[in-house]
Amino acid sequence: MNEQIIILDFGSQYTQVIARRIRECQVYSQILRYDTPATELAKLNLKGLILSGGPSSVYAPNAPMPDPGIFKLGVPVLGICYGVQLLAHFLGGKVEKGLKREYGKGTLTAKDTKCALFAKLPKSIQVWNSHGDKLTSLPGGFKPVATTDNSEFAAIENRSSKFFGLQFHPEVAHTSHGREILSNFVHGICGCGRSWTMRRYVDQAVEAIRAQVGQDRVILGLSGGVDSSVAAALLHKAIGGQLTCIFVNNGLLRAREADVVQEVFGRHFKIRLQYENAARAFLSKLKGVTDPERKRKIIGRTFIEVFQAATLKAGKARFLAQGTLYPDIIESVPIAGNPAALIKSHHNVGGLPKNMKFQLVEPLKNLFKDEVRQLGLELGVPREIVYRQPFPGPGLAVRILGEVTPARCEILRQADAIVVEEMKTSGWYHKIWQSFAVLLPIRSVGVMGDERTYDYTIAIRAVESQDGMTADWVKLPYPLIERLASRIINEVKGVNRCVYDITSKPPGTIEWE
């Protein structure tokens, strides 16, 4: 790209969100290791540098530290949370453990209305904090431009050097005007244009796929979800008949999933599609397993085993394509070895057997879900597929708490179908990020038809999100919640109680496992 913002990753769970927010400004962003040499950065079309947050303290013995040369590159620098503490640490300020931790919502009050970061913003805004350390002394040339109740240096700047620091997180949705702050940085301070679009990404991705694959064949696991569908369309555009899609029925699918996938992709898109019914193999290996991490690992390994057997029928292939996204990576493994904490493994990131015989093609791994949807529309994928709500790769297995059995799968499949139907009928399905049912390993006493019952509990989950990294529970209308519960209890045998999940992310995750 002609211009880009580089984000140095110090292990924050929100690093990818920073990248997404920059791209929303139509500016290309790239994440690199925290210790990337300044000489390497100087070779890029660098317009600005962002130092991410992270779980460490700058004074800790093994704290991740950048190359000091980054402060001599002559480009604007924005430090966020741990990043602002690095600015102080390297440039002569002081960071200490705060007497009071600052987590969650806070109020930021601007002290200098001329600071370019806060141009055209209200003097007081809501921000999201997540830190225990704080600045107690500023480096030379810096001055405070905004405060919170717990920090007199919540935002700082060195106007002549174009160095800025924020103790809060502007990238998360909980910070009001956070996007405007980042837009002010990349456009007003760094001078970037608006050249990053999905149309350009298509051209770049097609070229990259062709360069990686050459004349070899590619196998793609097609689930019918947004990610694999868009990946299939992109790969088909790049390599055409070199692509074979294998649809694996793992017994953990939603209602009518197998029929829909075969109809849409096999008969409508004319993509070479191979159907493998492996439900018995998956469910037998999951028998007795209750730990969610073990479930994911087993499903990942079994998926590859089925694929390896399926390719013998399809013919020799060198590459395996996956619809891996940015959030999958940041929640599963530290990027490029950075010190990020593991949240949970994903089936297509942390669950691949070491003896996998394929090389990976991951054309969506730098994109967030909303970018993937835009890409799908650009490629001509039908809107009904593009705007389908996310569904986890391990399927119903991670929505069944406890052991996964055929009977429990059927209970959840029926309950989930009711949730989807009612959400669509009510008009809420496309208004929010995700809505689904979860089968809890809890049985309770009920009364149905004047008789005692002792059946399962279904949890209904509905969340609003922009990228899957943070999410708020949705306040669905009471009549809709009542209708969902009534239908599930009356129509799904084995269920006598429904509950509604009102947990946001963080502290919870969107999926229960």
N, C-alpha and C positions, 0 to 999 in steps of 0.2 A: 504494500500500500504506500501511497505517496506520503502519508503522515500517520503517526500512531502514538498512542499513550501506552507506556510500559508500566505494568504493575509488578513490583517486587513482592513476592509472597513470603510472609514471615509466619505462616501457619494459621491464619485466621479462618474460621468457618465461613466468613463472609467475603473472602477474596474474590470468588467467582461472581458474587453479587456486584462488587465494584466494577468488574469487567463488563457485566451486563448493563449496568447503569451508564457506563461510558458509551457503549454501543447504542443505547437508546438515544444518545446525543448524535447518532450517525457518525461516530468517530471510531476507527478500528482500535481495539485494545488487545494487548497480549500480556499474558502472565509468565514471568520468568522467576527462576530461583532467587532467593533473597541475596545470595552471594555472587550473582552474575557480575563478572568484572566490568568496570567502567569502560575499558577499552572495547569490550564486545558491544556494550550499549551504544557507544559512539559510532558504531558502524551502521546502526539502524536509522530509519527516518523518524527519529525521536523528537516529539514536540513537547512532551512533558513526562514526568515521572511521579508515580504514586507509591508510597510505602504503606503496605497493608497493616492491619492489626495482627495480633498473635497472642498465644497463651503464655509467653515468657515474660520475665521482668528484665529490663535492660542491664540490671546490675547482677543478674544470676550468672554463675560460672560458665554455663554452656548456652547462654542466650545467643540466638542467631543474629549475626552482625553483617551489614553490607560492606562492600568495598568503599572506603572513605572517598575514593575518587569520584563517586556519583555526585558529590556536592560541588564538583568542579566541571561538570559537563556543560554548564551554561544554559540549562533548561529549567523551567519552573518545576518545583517539587512540592507535593502535597503529602504530608504525613497524617495517617488516620490511626487514632488510638495508640497502639504500640509504635506506630510510625512517627507520631509527634514526639513521643518519648525518645525515639532514636535521634530525631533532630536535636533535641536538647542535649542528649548524651554526647553526640559527636561534635556539636558546635559550641560547647562551653556552658550549657545550662545544667540543671540538676533535677533528678527524678528520685522520688522516695515513695515508700509504701504509704498509702493514704490512711489516715486515722479512721476514715469511713469509706467503705466500698460504695461504688456508684453503679447500680445495675437498673435497667429498665428506663421508663420514661422520665424525662427531666425537662426543665425550661431553660432555654438559652436566651440570654439577653445581650444584644449587641452594644458594645461600648464605642465602637468607631464605625459610623455608618458609611465611611468612605472606603472601607475594605472591599476589594473587588470580588471576594468570595460571596459576599452578602449583598451584592448590587441588586436593587429593586425588590428586596425582601423586607418583611415586617421586622421591627426592632426586636420582637420577642417571638420565638418559635418553639415548638415541641421537638425534642431530640431524643435519641435512644443511646443510652450509655451501657458499657459493659467493661468496667475496669476497676482494679484495686489500687494500682499505682497512680501517681499524679505528678505533674510538674510543680516544683517548688521554687525554681529560679530559672529565668529565661537566659538564653544565649545572647551575646552582644549583637545589637542591631535588630533584635526582635521586640515586639510590643504586644500586649494583650489586646484583642479586638472583640472578645465576647466572653461571658462568664456563665456558670451554672451555680446552683446553690452550694455545690461541693468543690468547685474549682474556679479560681480567679483567672486561670489560664486555659479555659475551655476551647478557645480559638486564638491562635497567635499568627503573626506575620512578620516577615522581613521584606518590606516593600521593594527595596532596591535590588535584592537578590531574587525576588519572586519565590520565596520559600514560605510555605504556609503549613499550619498544623491544626488538626481538629482532634480533641479528646473524645468526641462522640462519633457515632457511625452515621454519616450522611447517606450511605448506600442502602440502608434497610428501610422498608416501607413505613416503619413506626416514626421515622424522622420526617416531620412535615417540611416541605420545601427542600428535601435532601437532593432531589434531582436538579433543582435550580442551582444549588450550591455547586454540584459537580459540573453542570453545564457552564456556569460562570468560570470554573477552572479551565475546562478544556477549550471553550470558545473565547471567553473574554480575556483570560490570562495566557493560555498557550497559543491562541490564535488558530485553532483547528477549524477546518471547514466541515462539511456534512457529506462525506463521500462513501460511508459504509452503508451498504444496502444488501438485502438478500439476493437481489438480481446479480450483483457483483459476486456474491458468494457462490452462486450457482456456477458461474464461469470458472472461478478459482477451484471449487471442489471437483468439478468435472475434469479439469486439467490434472489435479492432484491424483484423482482416482486412476485415470488413464496412465499416468506416469508410474504409479505404484503397481498396478495390476499387469500392465503390458498386454500380452495375448493370453494370459492364463484365465482360468475360470474361477468364478466366485460363488460361494454358497451363502445364502442369507436366511436366517431364521425369521420367518414372517409370522407374527402373532395376530396381526389385524389392528394393533394399536397404532397410535399416531407415529411413534418413533420408527418402528420397523416399516410402516407403510411409506413414510417419507424417505427413509433410507433406500427402500426398494425402488421408488420412483427416481431418485437421484442416481442410483447405480445403473438402473435400466437406461437412463438418458446417457450415461457415460460409456457403458460397455455393451448395452443391448443384449444379444443372445448369449454372451459370456456369463450371464447371471442366471442361477437357478435358485428359486426360493423354496425352502422346505418348511412346511407347516407341521409342527409337532403338536399333537393332541396329548397333553400331559395329564389329562384328567382333572386339571385345576382351572379350567376355563369357565368363562361366563356362559350364560344360557345362549344357545344357538351359535356360539362363536365359530365352531368348525364349519358350519354351513355358510355363514356370511363370508368368511375368508375365501373359501373355495369359489363362491359365486363372484365376488368383487374382483379378486386378483387373477384367478384362473380364467374365468370366462369373459370378464369385462376388460381388464387391462391386458390380457393376452400374455402375461408373464409366465414363464415356465415354472409350474408349481407342482411340488411333490408332497403328498399327504402321508404322514406317518402317525398311526394310532399307537401311542406308547403309554397310554393311561395306566395300564396294569403295572408296567415297570416302575413308573414314578411312585405310584401309591404304595407299592410293596416295599420300596426302599425308605419311604417315609414312615412306615409302620413303627409305632412306639416312640417316634422322635417328637420332642416337645420344645427343645431349645430353638429359638428363631434363627440364630446364626447357623446351626447345624442344618436346619431346613434349607436355607439359602445355598449352603455349600453342596448339599446332596443334590438339590435341583440343578445347580450349575454343572456339576460333574455328570449327572445323568443326561442332561441336555446334550453335552458334548459327545458322550458315548453314543447316544441315539443318532446324533449327526454323523459321527464317524461311520456308523453302520449304514446310514442312509446314503452317504456319498458313494458307497460301493454300487448302489443302484443308479445313482445319478451320473456317475462317471467321475474321473479324477478331477479334483479341484485343489488349488493351492491356497486359496484365501477363504476366510470366514468373515463375513460382514456382520457388524452388530450396530444397533441403534443407541450406542452409549452416548449419554449427554453429560454436560458439565456437572450438574448436581450429583449424578451417579458417582463421578470421580471424586469430587470434593468430600462426599460423605463416606467414601470407601477407603481411600488411600491418600496419603499426603502427595501433593503435586510435586513431581521432580524431587522427591525425597525431603520435602519440607516438613517441619515439625507439627503438622496439623493432627488433631486428635481423631481417632476412628469413631464414627457414629454408628454405622452399620455397613456391612458389606452388601454389594449388589451382585446379582447373578452373573452379570456380564463384565464385572470388574474384579472382584476378589474371589470368585468361585471357580475359576478356570483351572483344570488339572495341569500339572507341570508337563505332562507328556502330550499336550495338545498338538496335533499334527498339522494344524492350519496356521497360517500367518493372518493377523487381524487387519481388517479394513474397517475403520470407524469414522465415516464421513460426517457424523454429527457431533463428535466429541467436544467441539469447541462452542456448541450452541446450547442455549436454554430452551425450555419448552415453547415459549412464545415465539422465539426465532424459528424453531422447527415448524410451527404452524404457518408462519409467514412463508417459509421455504416451500412447504407443501402446496400452498396456493400458487406460488410462483411456478411450480412444476406441474400444475393442473390436477392435483389430487382433489377429489370431491370434498366440499366443505363438511359434509356429514362425517367424513373420516378425519379430516384435519382438526375439527373441533370436538372430536370425541374426548371424553375425559380420560386422564391418565389411568393406566391399569398396571400394577406391578408385574415385573417379569416372572417372579415365582408364582404369580396368579393367586388363587384363593388360599394357598398354603400359608401365606403371611397375613391372611385375614381370618384364619381359624386359629385361635389361641389354644395351644395344647396339641394333642395328637391329630393328625390329618387322616381321616377315614373316608371311604366312599359315601357313607351315610351323612357325615357332617358336611362334606362337599355339596351334596344335593340340597341339604337344608339351607346352606348359605347361598347357593346358586339361585334358589327360588326366592329367598329374601332379597337378594341383590337385584334380581330382575324386577321386583316390585318397586324398589327404590328408584331404579332407572326409569321405569314407566311413569311413576308418579311425578318425578322431577321434570320429565319432559312434558307431561300433560299440563303441569302447573306453570310451565315457562321458566322454571328455575335452573334447569339442567345446563343451559348455555350461559347463564349469568355468573356462575361460580366456577371455581377451579376443579373441585372434585366432590362427589357424593357417593357413598357406598355403605354396605352393611358389613358388620364384623360379628363373627360367631364367638361368643365368650365361653370359656370352660366352666360356666356357672349354671347350675340347675337350681331352680327354686320352686316352691309350692305355689300352685295357682288353683283357681276354681273355674271350670269351663263346663257349662251344661249341668250345673249342680254336682259335678264330680271333681274330685281332687286330681290335680295334675302335678307332675314333677318334671319339668321340661327346661330347655335351654333359654338363654337370654341373647337377644340380638342387640348390638349397639349400632346406632345410626350415626354416621360421620358426614359432615358437610363443612367444607372449608373454602375460604377465599384466599387466593395467592396470585402473585404475578410471575413467579419463577420457580416455585417449589422450595426455595430456601427458607422462607418464612411464611407463616400462614395464620389467619384468624378464623375462628369458628364462625359459622354463618347463623344469624338469627332468623331461621326459617319461620314463616307464619305458623302460629299454633294450630290452625285447622289442617295445614299440610302435615305437620308432625303427627297430629292425631290420626290422620288418614293413613299415613305410613305405618304407624304402630298397629292400627286396627286391622289393616289388610294383612300384614305379616303374621300377626297372632292368629287371625282367622283362616288364612290360606296356607300357611306353612306348618305342616305337621311336625311336632317336636319342639315348638317354640310357644312359650306362654308369657313372655315378658320382653319389653323393648326399653332401651335407655338411649338418651341423646348425649353425645360427647361434646362438651363445651371447652375443650383444651386447645390452646393455640400452640403454634410452633415458632420459637421455643416457648415453653420447656418441653413439650411433647414433640413427636414427629407426626407427619400426616398419616402414614400407615401406622398401625399398632405394633407391627413387628418389622 
